[in-house]
Amino acid sequence: MPPATPSITARAGGILFPVLRSLSSSMGSEPGPTAKKAGAFLMFNELQVVLITSAIFFTGGAPNSLMARLAKDTFKYNITWMNWFIAAVVPGLVSLLVIPWPGSGPRQAGCD
């Protein structure tokens, strides 16, 4: 989704949030006392996944092209889409694997 929808806000709030909100509701997790059933976990992971995938793809977010422009102007180094992807894919995939790890969610992070 990041290459096709470059706005982080559009992906997180406009596309994924309604889907995850509906999914949470269907699992009996509503805002309030039942939020920790599934909703908090899904929303926490949505935020992290959107941010990480935005960093993996050059067209995934506005700051990425700014960084490429700064690299070109400052260091005379041209960053292509493929160079960006090759440099970001390994740390991005590692981060995506760590996110749902037990103990990394909002309940354990003190988000009560």
N, C-alpha and C positions, 0 to 999 in steps of 0.2 A: 503494500500500500504506500510506503513512503515515496517511491519514485513517481507515482501517479498523483499523489496528493501532497504537495510540498508544505502545506500548513500543518504544523503540529496541533494547533487548536482545532482545525477542521477534522483531523483524524481522531483525536481524543474525544472532543466534545460533540462533534456532529455525526460521526460514524460509529465509533465504538461505544460511547457512553449509553446511547439508547438500547443497544443490543445487550450490554452487560447489565443495565438496570432491569431490563425485562427478564434476563436470565436469573438474576438475583431474586427477583420477585417470585419467579416460578419455583425457586428453591426455598421459599419461605423466609427470605432474608430481606427485611425492609429497614429503612432508616429508624433508628431507635434501639430498643433492647435486643432485637434480633439481627442487627447489622453485622455482627461478628460471625454469623453462620456461614455466609459465603460472600456477601457483598463487599465487605472490607478487603478480603483477600483478592477478589476480582478487580476492584478499583485500584488497589495498590499495584497489582501486577500490570494493569492497563497503563498506568502512568509510566512505570519503568520500561515496559516494552516499547511504548511510543517514543520515549526519549532515546533509547538505545538504537532502535531501528532508524531513527532520524539521523543519528551519527554515522551509521554504517553507509548510508547512501548519500552521494554528493548532492542529489536533488531532494533529499529528505528534509531539509530545513534551510531557512534563509541564512543563518550564520555560517553554514558550510561554504557557500560561495564567497562570503566575505573573507573567510580564512584563506581560501585559495587566492583571492585577489591580493591579500596582504603578503602571502608567500611570494607571489610573482613580483610585486612592487619592491619588497624588502630584500629578498634573497635571489631574485631573478630565477625562481624555480616554478615551472609551469605544472600545475596539478591537473591531471585529466580525471574524468569520471572513473576510469579503471584504476588509476593510481590511488585515488581516494578509497575505492572499494577494497583493493588489495591490502591497504594499510589498516583499514577499519574492520574488516570482516572477522579476523581472529579474536581481537579483544571484544568485539560485539557479540560473537557467538558464545564466548566464555561467560560474558555478563548475562546473556539470555538464559544460559544453563543454571546460573547461580540464583537468579531471582526467585523461582518457586521453592528454593531449598528450605527445608523445615527450619523454623527459627528466624527467617528473614522477613516475615510478614509484619503487618501492622500490630497484631496482638503482642508479638514479642518485642517490637520496637517501642513500646510504650505509648501507642496511639489509642488509649482508652477513652 
